[in-house]
Amino acid sequence: MVKVHDLAIVGGGINGCGIARDAAGRGASVFLCEQGDLGSATSSASTKLIHGGLRYLEYYEFRLVREALKEREVLWRMAPHIIRPLRFVLPHLPGLRPAWFLRLGLFLYDHLGGRELLPGTRTLDLRMDEAGQPLKPGLKRAFEYSDCWVEDARLVVLNAQDAARLGATVRTRTRCVEATRRDGLWQVTVEDVRSGVRSTVRAKALVNAAGPWVAEVLDRRVRADAGKRIRLVQGSHIVVPRLFDHERCYIFQNADGRIVFAIPYERDFTLIGTTDQDYQGDPAAVHATAKEIAYLCAAAGEYFATPIRPEDVVWSYSGVRPLVDDGASAAQAATRDYVLALDAPDGGAPLLSVFGGKITTYRKLAEAALAKLAPHLPMADGSWSSRAPLPGGDFPVEGTGALGAELRARYPFVAPEHMARLVRTYGTRAWDLLGSAAGPADLGRRFGADLTEAEVRYLMAEEWAQTAEDVLWRRTKLGLWLGTAEAAALDAWMAEVHEGARARVVNG
């Protein structure tokens, strides 16, 4: 007899995985399918910020900003290994937004969200502060405020990992082919994209959290109408060699009304983004265009003393934001708030479609989604997810150094920089990864940089990694250091391991 799940979720981005975790934690039986790797689309293509969205105040998005500001410290406490506080420097440039306007916005930013741990805004003299050193002469005044950094793709994986710990079934590389209502339930046909094998999942409710594919799932696979129009907006980022020595970030105003961030990235680099432009076509084919790269170089070059050229770019990435079409004339003005559309006909199984949203508010979105589904599903009431750490995050927000020291004492053969990366990536799960290793040889083969066989095996066993791309660009960012040949060797090795595992299953 086919098991009946309480909830089937299409989409393994931050919203789908966040809903899966929350629902599983309330006792619901959950099935989640993702056509690619977890977080492989929009959720891994963000600016990597847990932030209120200072510029959204200009569009009177006070509810969204307040909710996001409150979530900063909640998420930081849940995952202090992958989330950390940052200070942002906002130079005042004459002729753009006036200083009083910026200060008023930052006053609201400081007080809307119940800030407890993050320091407030202060004014800088760029002629005296080190933050002024990499900037062009003539910039005199800036404001400095707080937000947080996040390893976005890892946030997705950790939510999926916790959902699985709580009993959810998570299947990657599994595409929803069709979903139909039958006998008061959803019958969902899913297909393993590698083998082509199909199977059927039955569920009391269905969540369409397919991100930029949300409309396609509705139109072609579910054949339903949520009554909402979607606007696809492309955002691209570039990575260049490090432009400054300190650890603060910059937020720059542009003459076209947009803003651009410049953020210290992976020790040796600076991340610059983002763009905002409407997108047409397959979201899987999105990439940073030459025009966008030139725009980001020019926008940051308006402030930095050292010119930034397209040939300086060592990596670029792009994502498609699935926003609700609110009729805004400019892509950057389109709302980032989320909309949840519930289709629950009398006697029919409910369908909830997720439109829009920010990575910062994914947990609140999950709570709102389950509140909409509550009349149709047997689940425990109340919020629990804010009080439970994500995997590896069960230590104090200021405890990264102490955790690293404990691990170095137990594994003195691991180089300090290597251990620091493991702590930032896995938190207390670094103990599981390193296990009983007594020396470098116990970590197995080295694939390049400090990536070892022990780490890759952990990622394959515990975090659904199947390819080199999964490991090098989503579970870590070691792709910035590994060459093409090294990445190919890793891919081949992982394929061999998968084949060996499949053969053992087939042979019993």
C-alpha positions in Angstrom: 0.0 0.0 0.0 1.4 3.4 -1.0 2.1 5.6 2.1 0.0 8.8 2.4 2.1 11.8 3.4 0.6 14.8 5.1 2.5 17.2 2.9 4.3 16.9 -0.5 6.6 19.8 -1.5 7.9 20.6 -4.9 11.1 22.6 -4.8 14.2 22.2 -2.7 15.2 25.9 -2.4 15.1 27.8 0.9 11.3 28.1 1.0 10.6 24.5 0.3 13.3 23.2 2.7 12.1 25.7 5.4 8.5 24.5 5.1 9.7 20.9 5.2 11.7 21.5 8.4 8.9 23.4 10.2 6.2 20.8 9.2 8.3 17.8 10.1 9.0 19.4 13.5 5.3 19.7 14.1 4.9 16.0 13.5 3.7 16.0 9.9 5.0 13.4 7.5 6.7 15.2 4.6 8.0 14.4 1.2 10.1 16.9 -0.7 11.4 16.6 -4.3 13.9 18.8 -6.0 14.7 18.5 -9.8 18.3 19.5 -9.3 20.6 19.9 -6.3 19.3 21.5 -3.1 19.5 25.3 -3.4 20.9 25.0 -6.9 18.9 27.9 -8.4 17.8 31.2 -6.8 18.6 30.3 -3.2 22.4 30.0 -3.9 22.5 33.1 -6.1 21.8 35.8 -3.5 24.1 38.5 -2.1 24.6 36.2 0.9 23.0 38.7 3.3 20.6 38.3 6.2 19.3 41.8 6.2 16.3 44.0 6.7 16.7 45.6 3.3 17.5 49.2 3.9 16.4 50.3 0.4 12.9 48.7 0.8 12.1 51.5 3.3 12.0 53.8 0.2 9.1 51.8 -1.1 7.2 51.8 2.2 7.7 48.1 2.8 7.7 48.6 6.5 6.1 45.2 7.4 8.7 43.3 5.3 11.6 45.3 6.7 10.5 44.9 10.3 10.0 41.1 9.9 13.4 40.8 8.2 15.1 42.9 10.9 13.7 40.8 13.7 14.8 37.6 11.9 18.5 38.6 11.7 19.3 37.8 15.3 16.9 34.8 15.3 18.8 33.2 12.4 22.2 34.1 13.8 21.4 32.3 17.0 20.1 29.2 15.0 23.2 29.0 12.8 26.2 30.9 14.1 28.6 28.8 12.0 27.2 30.0 8.7 25.8 33.4 9.8 27.8 36.2 11.2 27.4 39.9 11.9 28.8 42.5 9.4 29.2 46.2 9.5 28.2 48.1 6.3 29.7 51.4 5.3 27.3 53.7 3.3 29.3 56.7 1.9 27.3 59.9 1.4 27.7 61.1 -2.2 26.5 64.7 -2.9 23.8 64.9 -5.5 22.2 61.5 -4.5 20.1 60.8 -1.4 20.7 63.6 1.1 22.5 62.8 4.4 19.4 63.6 6.5 17.4 61.1 4.5 20.0 58.4 5.0 20.2 59.1 8.7 16.4 58.9 9.1 16.3 55.6 7.2 19.1 54.2 9.4 17.3 55.4 12.6 14.2 53.4 11.5 16.5 50.5 10.6 18.0 50.5 14.1 14.6 50.6 15.9 12.1 48.7 13.8 13.3 45.2 14.5 14.0 44.8 18.2 17.8 44.7 17.8 19.5 43.2 20.9 23.0 41.9 19.8 23.9 43.9 16.7 25.4 47.3 17.3 23.6 50.4 16.0 24.5 53.1 13.4 27.4 55.5 13.7 28.8 58.3 11.5 32.3 57.9 10.0 34.8 60.5 8.9 36.2 58.8 5.8 39.3 61.0 5.9 40.3 59.5 9.2 38.8 56.0 9.2 40.4 53.0 7.4 37.2 52.5 5.6 38.0 55.6 3.5 41.4 54.4 2.4 40.4 52.3 -0.6 37.8 54.9 -1.8 38.3 57.8 -4.1 39.5 61.1 -2.6 36.7 63.6 -1.9 34.4 61.2 -0.1 34.2 62.6 3.4 31.3 61.2 5.3 29.7 57.8 5.7 27.2 56.0 7.9 28.0 52.5 9.3 25.3 50.0 10.3 24.8 46.3 11.0 23.4 43.4 9.1 24.5 39.7 8.8 26.2 37.5 6.3 25.0 34.0 5.4 26.3 31.0 3.4 23.0 30.8 1.5 23.4 27.4 -0.1 24.4 25.9 3.2 21.3 27.5 4.9 19.2 25.5 2.4 21.0 22.2 3.0 20.9 22.6 6.8 17.1 23.1 6.7 16.8 20.0 4.6 19.2 18.1 6.9 17.1 19.0 9.9 13.9 18.1 8.1 15.3 14.7 7.3 16.4 14.3 11.0 12.8 15.0 11.9 11.5 12.3 9.6 11.0 14.1 6.2 11.9 12.3 3.0 14.1 14.5 0.8 14.8 13.4 -2.7 17.1 15.4 -4.9 17.5 15.1 -8.7 13.8 14.1 -8.6 11.4 16.0 -10.9 7.6 16.4 -10.3 6.1 15.2 -13.6 2.5 15.6 -12.8 0.2 16.1 -9.8 -3.5 15.4 -9.8 -6.3 15.4 -7.2 -7.8 12.0 -6.7 -10.1 10.7 -3.9 -9.4 13.7 -1.7 -5.6 13.4 -2.0 -2.8 14.6 -4.3 -1.3 11.9 -6.5 2.2 13.1 -7.5 4.2 11.4 -10.1 7.9 12.0 -9.7 10.9 10.9 -11.9 14.5 10.3 -11.0 16.2 12.6 -13.6 19.2 10.3 -13.9 17.6 6.9 -14.2 14.2 8.0 -15.6 12.5 5.7 -13.1 9.1 7.0 -12.0 7.1 6.5 -8.8 4.0 7.9 -7.2 3.7 9.9 -4.0 0.3 10.5 -2.3 -0.3 13.4 0.0 -3.1 15.3 1.8 -1.7 18.6 0.7 0.7 19.9 -2.0 3.1 22.9 -1.7 4.4 24.4 -4.9 7.7 26.0 -3.8 9.4 25.8 -7.2 10.8 29.3 -7.2 11.2 30.7 -10.7 9.4 27.5 -12.0 6.3 28.1 -9.8 4.2 29.2 -12.8 5.4 26.3 -14.9 4.5 23.8 -12.2 1.0 25.3 -12.0 0.4 25.5 -15.7 2.0 22.3 -16.9 2.2 19.8 -14.1 -0.6 20.7 -11.7 -2.9 22.4 -14.2 -4.2 24.9 -11.7 -4.5 28.7 -11.5 -3.3 30.5 -8.4 -4.6 33.8 -9.5 -1.2 35.5 -9.3 1.2 36.7 -12.0 4.9 36.2 -11.6 7.7 38.6 -12.5 11.1 37.1 -13.1 13.9 39.4 -12.1 17.6 38.6 -12.8 20.2 39.5 -10.3 23.9 39.0 -11.0 27.1 39.2 -9.0 30.8 39.3 -9.7 33.8 38.2 -7.6 37.2 40.0 -8.0 40.5 39.8 -6.2 40.3 41.5 -2.8 39.9 45.2 -3.0 40.5 46.2 0.6 42.1 44.8 3.8 39.5 45.4 6.5 36.5 43.2 7.2 33.7 45.8 6.8 31.4 45.9 3.7 30.3 48.8 1.5 26.9 49.7 0.2 27.1 52.2 -2.7 24.3 54.4 -4.1 24.2 54.7 -7.8 22.8 57.6 -10.0 20.1 55.2 -11.4 18.6 54.7 -7.9 20.0 51.2 -7.5 22.5 50.2 -4.8 25.5 47.9 -5.1 27.3 46.0 -2.3 31.0 45.2 -2.0 31.7 42.5 0.5 34.8 40.7 1.7 34.5 37.2 0.3 36.2 33.9 1.0 39.3 35.5 2.4 41.0 36.5 -0.9 38.2 38.1 -2.8 35.5 40.8 -3.0 31.9 40.1 -3.9 30.1 42.9 -5.8 26.4 42.8 -6.6 23.6 42.9 -7.5 21.8 43.9 -10.7 18.0 44.1 -11.3 16.6 43.4 -14.7 13.5 41.6 -16.0 14.2 38.1 -17.3 12.6 36.0 -20.0 13.5 32.4 -20.8 14.5 29.3 -18.9 15.7 30.1 -15.4 18.2 27.3 -15.6 20.0 29.1 -18.4 20.5 32.4 -16.5 24.0 33.8 -16.4 25.7 37.1 -15.8 25.8 39.0 -19.1 28.6 41.1 -20.3 26.4 44.2 -19.9 25.7 43.3 -16.2 29.4 42.6 -15.5 30.4 46.0 -17.0 27.6 47.7 -15.0 28.8 46.3 -11.7 32.5 47.1 -12.5 31.5 50.7 -13.3 29.1 51.1 -10.3 31.8 50.0 -7.8 34.4 52.0 -9.8 32.6 55.2 -9.0 33.7 54.8 -5.4 36.9 52.7 -5.3 40.2 54.4 -6.1 41.4 51.4 -8.0 39.5 50.8 -11.3 37.6 47.5 -11.6 37.6 46.0 -15.1 35.6 43.0 -16.5 38.9 41.1 -17.0 39.5 41.3 -13.2 36.4 39.1 -12.6 37.4 35.6 -11.4 33.8 34.3 -11.1 30.3 35.5 -11.7 26.9 34.0 -10.9 23.3 34.9 -11.5 19.9 33.9 -10.3 16.2 34.6 -11.1 14.0 36.0 -8.4 10.4 34.8 -8.7 8.6 38.0 -7.6 4.9 38.8 -7.5 4.1 41.1 -10.3 2.8 44.2 -8.5 2.9 46.4 -11.5 6.1 48.2 -10.5 7.7 50.0 -13.5 11.3 49.1 -12.5 12.6 45.7 -11.6 14.4 47.1 -8.5 11.1 48.5 -7.3 9.1 45.2 -7.5 8.2 44.0 -4.0 10.3 41.3 -2.4 7.5 40.4 0.0 6.1 36.9 -0.3 2.5 35.9 -1.3 1.0 32.5 -0.4 -1.9 31.5 -2.7 -4.1 28.7 -1.3 -6.4 26.7 -3.6 -8.6 24.5 -1.4 -11.9 23.5 -3.2 -14.6 21.9 -1.1 -13.7 18.3 -0.6 -10.5 18.7 -2.6 -6.9 18.4 -1.4 -5.3 21.8 -0.8 -2.6 23.4 -3.0 -0.4 26.2 -1.7 1.8 28.1 -4.1 4.7 30.3 -2.9 5.5 33.5 -4.7 8.3 35.9 -3.9 10.1 36.0 -0.6 13.6 36.8 0.7 16.1 34.4 2.1 16.0 36.4 5.4 12.3 35.8 5.9 12.2 32.1 4.8 11.4 30.9 8.4 8.5 33.3 8.8 7.2 32.3 5.3 7.2 28.7 6.4 5.2 29.6 9.5 2.7 31.5 7.4 2.5 28.7 4.9 1.7 26.1 7.6 -0.9 28.5 9.2 -2.7 28.6 5.9 -2.6 24.8 5.7 -3.5 24.2 9.3 -7.3 23.8 8.8 -6.5 21.0 6.3 -3.6 19.1 8.0 -3.2 17.4 11.4 -0.2 19.3 12.8 0.9 20.7 16.1 0.3 24.4 16.6 2.7 27.1 17.4 6.2 28.2 16.5 9.1 26.0 17.4 11.7 26.6 14.6 13.3 29.7 16.1 14.3 28.0 19.3 16.0 25.0 17.7 19.5 25.3 16.2 20.2 24.1 12.7 22.6 21.2 12.3 26.1 22.3 13.6 24.7 25.5 15.2 24.4 24.3 18.7 26.9 26.7 20.2 26.8 30.4 21.3 26.9 33.1 18.7 30.3 34.3 20.0 31.6 30.7 20.4 33.2 30.1 17.0 36.7 30.7 18.4 36.2 28.4 21.4 34.8 25.6 19.1 37.8 26.0 16.8 40.2 25.8 19.8 38.5 22.5 21.0 38.7 21.0 17.6 42.4 22.0 17.1 43.3 20.4 20.4 41.7 17.1 19.3 43.0 17.3 15.7 46.3 19.2 15.9 47.4 17.9 12.5 44.7 20.0 10.8 46.1 23.3 9.7 44.6 26.4 11.4 43.1 27.9 8.2 41.7 24.5 7.2 40.1 24.1 10.7 38.7 27.6 10.6 37.0 26.8 7.3 35.6 23.5 8.7 34.2 25.4 11.7 32.6 28.1 9.5 31.1 25.5 7.3 30.0 22.7 9.6 30.0 24.1 13.1 29.8 21.3 15.7 29.3 18.8 12.8 33.0 19.1 12.1 33.4 16.5 14.9 31.4 14.1 12.8 33.3 14.9 9.7 36.7 14.4 11.3 35.6 11.4 13.4 38.4 9.2 14.7 41.1 10.6 12.4 44.5 10.5 14.1 46.6 12.1 11.3 46.4 13.5 7.8 46.4 10.1 6.2 43.1 9.3 7.9 41.4 12.1 6.0 42.2 10.3 2.7 42.8 11.7 -0.7 43.3 15.5 -1.2 41.5 16.8 -4.2 43.0 20.3 -4.1 43.2 23.3 -1.7 42.2 21.7 1.6 39.4 19.5 0.4 39.8 15.9 1.6 38.2 12.6 0.9 36.7 12.6 4.5 34.9 15.9 3.8 33.6 14.7 0.4 32.4 11.4 1.9 30.6 13.3 4.6 28.9 15.6 2.1 27.8 12.6 0.0 26.5 10.7 3.0 24.9 13.5 5.0 24.2 16.4 2.6 23.0 14.9 -0.7 26.1 16.0 -2.7 26.4 14.0 -5.9 28.7 16.0 -8.2 31.8 18.2 -8.0 29.7 21.2 -8.6 27.6 20.4 -5.5 30.7 20.2 -3.4 32.8 23.1 -4.9 30.1 25.7 -5.4 27.2 25.0 -3.0 28.4 23.0 0.0 31.7 25.0 -0.1 33.2 27.7 -2.3 36.4 25.7 -2.9 35.8 26.0 -6.7 37.5 29.4 -6.4 40.8 27.5 -5.7 40.5 24.2 -7.6 41.4 24.1 -11.2 39.4 22.5 -14.0 41.5 19.3 -14.0 41.1 19.0 -10.2 37.3 19.5 -10.4 37.1 16.9 -13.1 39.1 14.4 -11.0 36.7 15.0 -8.1 33.7 14.5 -10.3 35.1 11.2 -11.6 35.9 10.0 -8.1 32.4 10.9 -6.8 30.8 9.1 -9.8 32.8 5.9 -9.0 31.6 6.1 -5.4 28.0 6.4 -6.5 28.3 3.5 -8.9 29.9 1.4 -6.2 27.1 2.2 -3.8 24.4 1.4 -6.5 26.1 -1.9 -7.3 26.1 -2.9 -3.7 22.4 -2.1 -3.4 21.6 -4.1 -6.6 23.6 -7.1 -5.5 22.0 -7.1 -2.1 
